[in-house]
Amino acid sequence: MTRKWQGARTCWHCGQKFRTQRGGGYIFAVVKDPIGNLLRLHKDCVKHVTGGGYAAVANEVES
């Protein structure tokens, strides 16, 4: 069982809200910054932030 996501539902890079999927949940990607923090952002924004210590981790869907 996954726990309910309590964080912000906006993209770390562009600041816009995440898209929802049918049946509930949010669609986003996860990037790790140079000091190890996990950042949620749109899948389209990943190509703008990777490099310079930022690495793509996964594409996810959470409720």
mmCIF file of the N, C-alpha and C atoms, coordinates in Angstrom:
data_MODEL
# 
_entry.id   MODEL 
# 
loop_
_atom_site.group_PDB 
_atom_site.id 
_atom_site.type_symbol 
_atom_site.label_atom_id 
_atom_site.label_alt_id 
_atom_site.label_comp_id 
_atom_site.label_asym_id 
_atom_site.label_entity_id 
_atom_site.label_seq_id 
_atom_site.pdbx_PDB_ins_code 
_atom_site.Cartn_x 
_atom_site.Cartn_y 
_atom_site.Cartn_z 
_atom_site.occupancy 
_atom_site.B_iso_or_equiv 
_atom_site.pdbx_formal_charge 
_atom_site.auth_seq_id 
_atom_site.auth_comp_id 
_atom_site.auth_asym_id 
_atom_site.auth_atom_id 
_atom_site.pdbx_PDB_model_num 
ATOM 1   N N  . MET A 1 1  ? 0.847  -1.190 0.000   1.00 0.00 ? 1  MET A N  1 
ATOM 2   C CA . MET A 1 1  ? 0.000  0.000  0.000   1.00 0.00 ? 1  MET A CA 1 
ATOM 3   C C  . MET A 1 1  ? 0.888  1.248  0.000   1.00 0.00 ? 1  MET A C  1 
ATOM 4   N N  . THR A 1 2  ? 0.570  2.196  -0.868  1.00 0.00 ? 2  THR A N  1 
ATOM 5   C CA . THR A 1 2  ? 1.332  3.445  -0.906  1.00 0.00 ? 2  THR A CA 1 
ATOM 6   C C  . THR A 1 2  ? 0.694  4.455  0.032   1.00 0.00 ? 2  THR A C  1 
ATOM 7   N N  . ARG A 1 3  ? 1.527  5.270  0.621   1.00 0.00 ? 3  ARG A N  1 
ATOM 8   C CA . ARG A 1 3  ? 0.983  6.285  1.521   1.00 0.00 ? 3  ARG A CA 1 
ATOM 9   C C  . ARG A 1 3  ? 0.522  7.503  0.726   1.00 0.00 ? 3  ARG A C  1 
ATOM 10  N N  . LYS A 1 4  ? -0.392 8.268  1.292   1.00 0.00 ? 4  LYS A N  1 
ATOM 11  C CA . LYS A 1 4  ? -0.947 9.439  0.609   1.00 0.00 ? 4  LYS A CA 1 
ATOM 12  C C  . LYS A 1 4  ? 0.113  10.531 0.521   1.00 0.00 ? 4  LYS A C  1 
ATOM 13  N N  . TRP A 1 5  ? 0.247  11.119 -0.638  1.00 0.00 ? 5  TRP A N  1 
ATOM 14  C CA . TRP A 1 5  ? 1.225  12.164 -0.877  1.00 0.00 ? 5  TRP A CA 1 
ATOM 15  C C  . TRP A 1 5  ? 0.750  13.462 -0.226  1.00 0.00 ? 5  TRP A C  1 
ATOM 16  N N  . GLN A 1 6  ? 1.537  14.008 0.674   1.00 0.00 ? 6  GLN A N  1 
ATOM 17  C CA . GLN A 1 6  ? 1.176  15.213 1.411   1.00 0.00 ? 6  GLN A CA 1 
ATOM 18  C C  . GLN A 1 6  ? 1.858  16.475 0.879   1.00 0.00 ? 6  GLN A C  1 
ATOM 19  N N  . GLY A 1 7  ? 2.762  16.338 -0.069  1.00 0.00 ? 7  GLY A N  1 
ATOM 20  C CA . GLY A 1 7  ? 3.541  17.473 -0.562  1.00 0.00 ? 7  GLY A CA 1 
ATOM 21  C C  . GLY A 1 7  ? 2.777  18.355 -1.543  1.00 0.00 ? 7  GLY A C  1 
ATOM 22  N N  . ALA A 1 8  ? 3.479  19.379 -2.029  1.00 0.00 ? 8  ALA A N  1 
ATOM 23  C CA . ALA A 1 8  ? 2.910  20.307 -3.007  1.00 0.00 ? 8  ALA A CA 1 
ATOM 24  C C  . ALA A 1 8  ? 2.631  19.593 -4.319  1.00 0.00 ? 8  ALA A C  1 
ATOM 25  N N  . ARG A 1 9  ? 1.612  19.997 -5.014  1.00 0.00 ? 9  ARG A N  1 
ATOM 26  C CA . ARG A 1 9  ? 1.245  19.375 -6.288  1.00 0.00 ? 9  ARG A CA 1 
ATOM 27  C C  . ARG A 1 9  ? 1.576  20.282 -7.468  1.00 0.00 ? 9  ARG A C  1 
ATOM 28  N N  . THR A 1 10 ? 2.721  20.937 -7.352  1.00 0.00 ? 10 THR A N  1 
ATOM 29  C CA . THR A 1 10 ? 3.196  21.808 -8.423  1.00 0.00 ? 10 THR A CA 1 
ATOM 30  C C  . THR A 1 10 ? 4.601  21.375 -8.835  1.00 0.00 ? 10 THR A C  1 
ATOM 31  N N  . CYS A 1 11 ? 4.930  21.672 -10.068 1.00 0.00 ? 11 CYS A N  1 
ATOM 32  C CA . CYS A 1 11 ? 6.228  21.319 -10.636 1.00 0.00 ? 11 CYS A CA 1 
ATOM 33  C C  . CYS A 1 11 ? 7.336  22.168 -10.003 1.00 0.00 ? 11 CYS A C  1 
ATOM 34  N N  . TRP A 1 12 ? 8.422  21.515 -9.630  1.00 0.00 ? 12 TRP A N  1 
ATOM 35  C CA . TRP A 1 12 ? 9.554  22.223 -9.035  1.00 0.00 ? 12 TRP A CA 1 
ATOM 36  C C  . TRP A 1 12 ? 10.198 23.170 -10.044 1.00 0.00 ? 12 TRP A C  1 
ATOM 37  N N  . HIS A 1 13 ? 10.202 22.827 -11.320 1.00 0.00 ? 13 HIS A N  1 
ATOM 38  C CA . HIS A 1 13 ? 10.878 23.633 -12.349 1.00 0.00 ? 13 HIS A CA 1 
ATOM 39  C C  . HIS A 1 13 ? 10.015 24.791 -12.843 1.00 0.00 ? 13 HIS A C  1 
ATOM 40  N N  . CYS A 1 14 ? 8.792  24.511 -13.296 1.00 0.00 ? 14 CYS A N  1 
ATOM 41  C CA . CYS A 1 14 ? 7.980  25.557 -13.924 1.00 0.00 ? 14 CYS A CA 1 
ATOM 42  C C  . CYS A 1 14 ? 6.909  26.140 -13.001 1.00 0.00 ? 14 CYS A C  1 
ATOM 43  N N  . GLY A 1 15 ? 6.583  25.452 -11.904 1.00 0.00 ? 15 GLY A N  1 
ATOM 44  C CA . GLY A 1 15 ? 5.623  25.987 -10.945 1.00 0.00 ? 15 GLY A CA 1 
ATOM 45  C C  . GLY A 1 15 ? 4.161  25.730 -11.284 1.00 0.00 ? 15 GLY A C  1 
ATOM 46  N N  . GLN A 1 16 ? 3.880  25.032 -12.380 1.00 0.00 ? 16 GLN A N  1 
ATOM 47  C CA . GLN A 1 16 ? 2.494  24.752 -12.733 1.00 0.00 ? 16 GLN A CA 1 
ATOM 48  C C  . GLN A 1 16 ? 2.026  23.468 -12.071 1.00 0.00 ? 16 GLN A C  1 
ATOM 49  N N  . LYS A 1 17 ? 0.704  23.298 -11.969 1.00 0.00 ? 17 LYS A N  1 
ATOM 50  C CA . LYS A 1 17 ? 0.128  22.126 -11.316 1.00 0.00 ? 17 LYS A CA 1 
ATOM 51  C C  . LYS A 1 17 ? 0.352  20.869 -12.148 1.00 0.00 ? 17 LYS A C  1 
ATOM 52  N N  . PHE A 1 18 ? 0.441  19.719 -11.458 1.00 0.00 ? 18 PHE A N  1 
ATOM 53  C CA . PHE A 1 18 ? 0.565  18.435 -12.141 1.00 0.00 ? 18 PHE A CA 1 
ATOM 54  C C  . PHE A 1 18 ? -0.764 18.030 -12.742 1.00 0.00 ? 18 PHE A C  1 
ATOM 55  N N  . ARG A 1 19 ? -0.698 17.248 -13.836 1.00 0.00 ? 19 ARG A N  1 
ATOM 56  C CA . ARG A 1 19 ? -1.897 16.698 -14.454 1.00 0.00 ? 19 ARG A CA 1 
ATOM 57  C C  . ARG A 1 19 ? -2.387 15.528 -13.620 1.00 0.00 ? 19 ARG A C  1 
ATOM 58  N N  . THR A 1 20 ? -3.693 15.341 -13.608 1.00 0.00 ? 20 THR A N  1 
ATOM 59  C CA . THR A 1 20 ? -4.252 14.185 -12.906 1.00 0.00 ? 20 THR A CA 1 
ATOM 60  C C  . THR A 1 20 ? -4.575 13.109 -13.923 1.00 0.00 ? 20 THR A C  1 
ATOM 61  N N  . GLN A 1 21 ? -4.628 11.885 -13.463 1.00 0.00 ? 21 GLN A N  1 
ATOM 62  C CA . GLN A 1 21 ? -5.006 10.806 -14.357 1.00 0.00 ? 21 GLN A CA 1 
ATOM 63  C C  . GLN A 1 21 ? -6.397 10.325 -13.989 1.00 0.00 ? 21 GLN A C  1 
ATOM 64  N N  . ARG A 1 22 ? -7.042 9.671  -14.937 1.00 0.00 ? 22 ARG A N  1 
ATOM 65  C CA . ARG A 1 22 ? -8.375 9.142  -14.718 1.00 0.00 ? 22 ARG A CA 1 
ATOM 66  C C  . ARG A 1 22 ? -8.320 8.119  -13.581 1.00 0.00 ? 22 ARG A C  1 
ATOM 67  N N  . GLY A 1 23 ? -9.234 8.225  -12.632 1.00 0.00 ? 23 GLY A N  1 
ATOM 68  C CA . GLY A 1 23 ? -9.245 7.321  -11.488 1.00 0.00 ? 23 GLY A CA 1 
ATOM 69  C C  . GLY A 1 23 ? -8.486 7.873  -10.286 1.00 0.00 ? 23 GLY A C  1 
ATOM 70  N N  . GLY A 1 24 ? -7.895 9.044  -10.421 1.00 0.00 ? 24 GLY A N  1 
ATOM 71  C CA . GLY A 1 24 ? -7.170 9.672  -9.317  1.00 0.00 ? 24 GLY A CA 1 
ATOM 72  C C  . GLY A 1 24 ? -5.673 9.548  -9.468  1.00 0.00 ? 24 GLY A C  1 
ATOM 73  N N  . GLY A 1 25 ? -4.969 10.383 -8.777  1.00 0.00 ? 25 GLY A N  1 
ATOM 74  C CA . GLY A 1 25 ? -3.506 10.365 -8.798  1.00 0.00 ? 25 GLY A CA 1 
ATOM 75  C C  . GLY A 1 25 ? -2.934 11.458 -9.683  1.00 0.00 ? 25 GLY A C  1 
ATOM 76  N N  . TYR A 1 26 ? -1.656 11.715 -9.492  1.00 0.00 ? 26 TYR A N  1 
ATOM 77  C CA . TYR A 1 26 ? -0.950 12.743 -10.244 1.00 0.00 ? 26 TYR A CA 1 
ATOM 78  C C  . TYR A 1 26 ? 0.171  12.100 -11.040 1.00 0.00 ? 26 TYR A C  1 
ATOM 79  N N  . ILE A 1 27 ? 0.448  12.662 -12.215 1.00 0.00 ? 27 ILE A N  1 
ATOM 80  C CA . ILE A 1 27 ? 1.496  12.153 -13.089 1.00 0.00 ? 27 ILE A CA 1 
ATOM 81  C C  . ILE A 1 27 ? 2.683  13.115 -12.998 1.00 0.00 ? 27 ILE A C  1 
ATOM 82  N N  . PHE A 1 28 ? 3.876  12.579 -12.657 1.00 0.00 ? 28 PHE A N  1 
ATOM 83  C CA . PHE A 1 28 ? 5.056  13.421 -12.526 1.00 0.00 ? 28 PHE A CA 1 
ATOM 84  C C  . PHE A 1 28 ? 6.313  12.580 -12.659 1.00 0.00 ? 28 PHE A C  1 
ATOM 85  N N  . ALA A 1 29 ? 7.448  13.249 -12.726 1.00 0.00 ? 29 ALA A N  1 
ATOM 86  C CA . ALA A 1 29 ? 8.757  12.584 -12.737 1.00 0.00 ? 29 ALA A CA 1 
ATOM 87  C C  . ALA A 1 29 ? 9.509  13.018 -11.488 1.00 0.00 ? 29 ALA A C  1 
ATOM 88  N N  . VAL A 1 30 ? 10.535 12.257 -11.119 1.00 0.00 ? 30 VAL A N  1 
ATOM 89  C CA . VAL A 1 30 ? 11.340 12.574 -9.937  1.00 0.00 ? 30 VAL A CA 1 
ATOM 90  C C  . VAL A 1 30 ? 12.789 12.769 -10.372 1.00 0.00 ? 30 VAL A C  1 
ATOM 91  N N  . VAL A 1 31 ? 13.400 13.845 -9.867  1.00 0.00 ? 31 VAL A N  1 
ATOM 92  C CA . VAL A 1 31 ? 14.795 14.162 -10.140 1.00 0.00 ? 31 VAL A CA 1 
ATOM 93  C C  . VAL A 1 31 ? 15.508 14.307 -8.795  1.00 0.00 ? 31 VAL A C  1 
ATOM 94  N N  . LYS A 1 32 ? 16.743 13.825 -8.721  1.00 0.00 ? 32 LYS A N  1 
ATOM 95  C CA . LYS A 1 32 ? 17.541 13.967 -7.497  1.00 0.00 ? 32 LYS A CA 1 
ATOM 96  C C  . LYS A 1 32 ? 18.524 15.108 -7.701  1.00 0.00 ? 32 LYS A C  1 
ATOM 97  N N  . ASP A 1 33 ? 18.567 16.043 -6.736  1.00 0.00 ? 33 ASP A N  1 
ATOM 98  C CA . ASP A 1 33 ? 19.492 17.170 -6.838  1.00 0.00 ? 33 ASP A CA 1 
ATOM 99  C C  . ASP A 1 33 ? 20.872 16.763 -6.310  1.00 0.00 ? 33 ASP A C  1 
ATOM 100 N N  . PRO A 1 34 ? 21.883 17.641 -6.439  1.00 0.00 ? 34 PRO A N  1 
ATOM 101 C CA . PRO A 1 34 ? 23.250 17.269 -6.058  1.00 0.00 ? 34 PRO A CA 1 
ATOM 102 C C  . PRO A 1 34 ? 23.424 16.861 -4.588  1.00 0.00 ? 34 PRO A C  1 
ATOM 103 N N  . ILE A 1 35 ? 22.559 17.329 -3.689  1.00 0.00 ? 35 ILE A N  1 
ATOM 104 C CA . ILE A 1 35 ? 22.718 16.962 -2.275  1.00 0.00 ? 35 ILE A CA 1 
ATOM 105 C C  . ILE A 1 35 ? 21.767 15.849 -1.850  1.00 0.00 ? 35 ILE A C  1 
ATOM 106 N N  . GLY A 1 36 ? 21.049 15.252 -2.809  1.00 0.00 ? 36 GLY A N  1 
ATOM 107 C CA . GLY A 1 36 ? 20.249 14.073 -2.521  1.00 0.00 ? 36 GLY A CA 1 
ATOM 108 C C  . GLY A 1 36 ? 18.761 14.287 -2.331  1.00 0.00 ? 36 GLY A C  1 
ATOM 109 N N  . ASN A 1 37 ? 18.260 15.499 -2.457  1.00 0.00 ? 37 ASN A N  1 
ATOM 110 C CA . ASN A 1 37 ? 16.823 15.744 -2.325  1.00 0.00 ? 37 ASN A CA 1 
ATOM 111 C C  . ASN A 1 37 ? 16.084 15.251 -3.556  1.00 0.00 ? 37 ASN A C  1 
ATOM 112 N N  . LEU A 1 38 ? 14.889 14.698 -3.362  1.00 0.00 ? 38 LEU A N  1 
ATOM 113 C CA . LEU A 1 38 ? 14.060 14.268 -4.478  1.00 0.00 ? 38 LEU A CA 1 
ATOM 114 C C  . LEU A 1 38 ? 13.089 15.380 -4.828  1.00 0.00 ? 38 LEU A C  1 
ATOM 115 N N  . LEU A 1 39 ? 13.066 15.771 -6.094  1.00 0.00 ? 39 LEU A N  1 
ATOM 116 C CA . LEU A 1 39 ? 12.229 16.870 -6.568  1.00 0.00 ? 39 LEU A CA 1 
ATOM 117 C C  . LEU A 1 39 ? 11.220 16.334 -7.570  1.00 0.00 ? 39 LEU A C  1 
ATOM 118 N N  . ARG A 1 40 ? 9.955  16.730 -7.436  1.00 0.00 ? 40 ARG A N  1 
ATOM 119 C CA . ARG A 1 40 ? 8.907  16.294 -8.365  1.00 0.00 ? 40 ARG A CA 1 
ATOM 120 C C  . ARG A 1 40 ? 8.690  17.367 -9.415  1.00 0.00 ? 40 ARG A C  1 
ATOM 121 N N  . LEU A 1 41 ? 8.597  16.932 -10.683 1.00 0.00 ? 41 LEU A N  1 
ATOM 122 C CA . LEU A 1 41 ? 8.364  17.870 -11.770 1.00 0.00 ? 41 LEU A CA 1 
ATOM 123 C C  . LEU A 1 41 ? 7.699  17.158 -12.933 1.00 0.00 ? 41 LEU A C  1 
ATOM 124 N N  . HIS A 1 42 ? 7.223  17.947 -13.908 1.00 0.00 ? 42 HIS A N  1 
ATOM 125 C CA . HIS A 1 42 ? 6.597  17.369 -15.102 1.00 0.00 ? 42 HIS A CA 1 
ATOM 126 C C  . HIS A 1 42 ? 7.610  16.541 -15.876 1.00 0.00 ? 42 HIS A C  1 
ATOM 127 N N  . LYS A 1 43 ? 7.134  15.523 -16.560 1.00 0.00 ? 43 LYS A N  1 
ATOM 128 C CA . LYS A 1 43 ? 8.016  14.698 -17.378 1.00 0.00 ? 43 LYS A CA 1 
ATOM 129 C C  . LYS A 1 43 ? 8.679  15.530 -18.470 1.00 0.00 ? 43 LYS A C  1 
ATOM 130 N N  . ASP A 1 44 ? 7.987  16.534 -18.993 1.00 0.00 ? 44 ASP A N  1 
ATOM 131 C CA . ASP A 1 44 ? 8.547  17.393 -20.038 1.00 0.00 ? 44 ASP A CA 1 
ATOM 132 C C  . ASP A 1 44 ? 9.626  18.329 -19.500 1.00 0.00 ? 44 ASP A C  1 
ATOM 133 N N  . CYS A 1 45 ? 9.606  18.633 -18.213 1.00 0.00 ? 45 CYS A N  1 
ATOM 134 C CA . CYS A 1 45 ? 10.583 19.547 -17.612 1.00 0.00 ? 45 CYS A CA 1 
ATOM 135 C C  . CYS A 1 45 ? 11.902 18.853 -17.271 1.00 0.00 ? 45 CYS A C  1 
ATOM 136 N N  . VAL A 1 46 ? 11.919 17.519 -17.262 1.00 0.00 ? 46 VAL A N  1 
ATOM 137 C CA . VAL A 1 46 ? 13.133 16.778 -16.884 1.00 0.00 ? 46 VAL A CA 1 
ATOM 138 C C  . VAL A 1 46 ? 14.296 17.138 -17.795 1.00 0.00 ? 46 VAL A C  1 
ATOM 139 N N  . LYS A 1 47 ? 14.049 17.244 -19.103 1.00 0.00 ? 47 LYS A N  1 
ATOM 140 C CA . LYS A 1 47 ? 15.144 17.523 -20.044 1.00 0.00 ? 47 LYS A CA 1 
ATOM 141 C C  . LYS A 1 47 ? 15.774 18.897 -19.811 1.00 0.00 ? 47 LYS A C  1 
ATOM 142 N N  . HIS A 1 48 ? 15.054 19.814 -19.151 1.00 0.00 ? 48 HIS A N  1 
ATOM 143 C CA . HIS A 1 48 ? 15.583 21.151 -18.893 1.00 0.00 ? 48 HIS A CA 1 
ATOM 144 C C  . HIS A 1 48 ? 16.457 21.215 -17.646 1.00 0.00 ? 48 HIS A C  1 
ATOM 145 N N  . VAL A 1 49 ? 16.304 20.264 -16.723 1.00 0.00 ? 49 VAL A N  1 
ATOM 146 C CA . VAL A 1 49 ? 17.026 20.346 -15.453 1.00 0.00 ? 49 VAL A CA 1 
ATOM 147 C C  . VAL A 1 49 ? 18.121 19.302 -15.280 1.00 0.00 ? 49 VAL A C  1 
ATOM 148 N N  . THR A 1 50 ? 18.131 18.229 -16.076 1.00 0.00 ? 50 THR A N  1 
ATOM 149 C CA . THR A 1 50 ? 19.153 17.203 -15.893 1.00 0.00 ? 50 THR A CA 1 
ATOM 150 C C  . THR A 1 50 ? 20.523 17.716 -16.318 1.00 0.00 ? 50 THR A C  1 
ATOM 151 N N  . GLY A 1 51 ? 21.538 17.212 -15.663 1.00 0.00 ? 51 GLY A N  1 
ATOM 152 C CA . GLY A 1 51 ? 22.905 17.677 -15.874 1.00 0.00 ? 51 GLY A CA 1 
ATOM 153 C C  . GLY A 1 51 ? 23.306 18.600 -14.742 1.00 0.00 ? 51 GLY A C  1 
ATOM 154 N N  . GLY A 1 52 ? 24.567 18.831 -14.569 1.00 0.00 ? 52 GLY A N  1 
ATOM 155 C CA . GLY A 1 52 ? 25.036 19.710 -13.503 1.00 0.00 ? 52 GLY A CA 1 
ATOM 156 C C  . GLY A 1 52 ? 24.742 19.160 -12.115 1.00 0.00 ? 52 GLY A C  1 
ATOM 157 N N  . GLY A 1 53 ? 24.690 17.849 -11.984 1.00 0.00 ? 53 GLY A N  1 
ATOM 158 C CA . GLY A 1 53 ? 24.432 17.242 -10.686 1.00 0.00 ? 53 GLY A CA 1 
ATOM 159 C C  . GLY A 1 53 ? 23.004 16.772 -10.487 1.00 0.00 ? 53 GLY A C  1 
ATOM 160 N N  . TYR A 1 54 ? 22.079 17.200 -11.355 1.00 0.00 ? 54 TYR A N  1 
ATOM 161 C CA . TYR A 1 54 ? 20.676 16.757 -11.271 1.00 0.00 ? 54 TYR A CA 1 
ATOM 162 C C  . TYR A 1 54 ? 20.498 15.522 -12.154 1.00 0.00 ? 54 TYR A C  1 
ATOM 163 N N  . ALA A 1 55 ? 19.918 14.448 -11.599 1.00 0.00 ? 55 ALA A N  1 
ATOM 164 C CA . ALA A 1 55 ? 19.769 13.204 -12.331 1.00 0.00 ? 55 ALA A CA 1 
ATOM 165 C C  . ALA A 1 55 ? 18.334 12.719 -12.244 1.00 0.00 ? 55 ALA A C  1 
ATOM 166 N N  . ALA A 1 56 ? 17.784 12.252 -13.363 1.00 0.00 ? 56 ALA A N  1 
ATOM 167 C CA . ALA A 1 56 ? 16.423 11.709 -13.392 1.00 0.00 ? 56 ALA A CA 1 
ATOM 168 C C  . ALA A 1 56 ? 16.405 10.392 -12.621 1.00 0.00 ? 56 ALA A C  1 
ATOM 169 N N  . VAL A 1 57 ? 15.361 10.200 -11.801 1.00 0.00 ? 57 VAL A N  1 
ATOM 170 C CA . VAL A 1 57 ? 15.238 8.983  -10.994 1.00 0.00 ? 57 VAL A CA 1 
ATOM 171 C C  . VAL A 1 57 ? 14.142 8.083  -11.543 1.00 0.00 ? 57 VAL A C  1 
ATOM 172 N N  . ALA A 1 58 ? 12.908 8.618  -11.704 1.00 0.00 ? 58 ALA A N  1 
ATOM 173 C CA . ALA A 1 58 ? 11.792 7.769  -12.121 1.00 0.00 ? 58 ALA A CA 1 
ATOM 174 C C  . ALA A 1 58 ? 10.623 8.618  -12.570 1.00 0.00 ? 58 ALA A C  1 
ATOM 175 N N  . ASN A 1 59 ? 9.696  7.977  -13.312 1.00 0.00 ? 59 ASN A N  1 
ATOM 176 C CA . ASN A 1 59 ? 8.385  8.542  -13.613 1.00 0.00 ? 59 ASN A CA 1 
ATOM 177 C C  . ASN A 1 59 ? 7.411  7.845  -12.691 1.00 0.00 ? 59 ASN A C  1 
ATOM 178 N N  . GLU A 1 60 ? 6.518  8.592  -12.054 1.00 0.00 ? 60 GLU A N  1 
ATOM 179 C CA . GLU A 1 60 ? 5.639  8.000  -11.067 1.00 0.00 ? 60 GLU A CA 1 
ATOM 180 C C  . GLU A 1 60 ? 4.217  8.514  -11.194 1.00 0.00 ? 60 GLU A C  1 
ATOM 181 N N  . VAL A 1 61 ? 3.320  7.794  -10.544 1.00 0.00 ? 61 VAL A N  1 
ATOM 182 C CA . VAL A 1 61 ? 1.942  8.207  -10.391 1.00 0.00 ? 61 VAL A CA 1 
ATOM 183 C C  . VAL A 1 61 ? 1.586  7.965  -8.937  1.00 0.00 ? 61 VAL A C  1 
ATOM 184 N N  . GLU A 1 62 ? 1.143  8.998  -8.229  1.00 0.00 ? 62 GLU A N  1 
ATOM 185 C CA . GLU A 1 62 ? 0.763  8.858  -6.831  1.00 0.00 ? 62 GLU A CA 1 
ATOM 186 C C  . GLU A 1 62 ? -0.591 9.481  -6.600  1.00 0.00 ? 62 GLU A C  1 
ATOM 187 N N  . SER A 1 63 ? -1.246 9.015  -5.586  1.00 0.00 ? 63 SER A N  1 
ATOM 188 C CA . SER A 1 63 ? -2.552 9.592  -5.221  1.00 0.00 ? 63 SER A CA 1 
ATOM 189 C C  . SER A 1 63 ? -2.384 10.602 -4.120  1.00 0.00 ? 63 SER A C  1 
# 
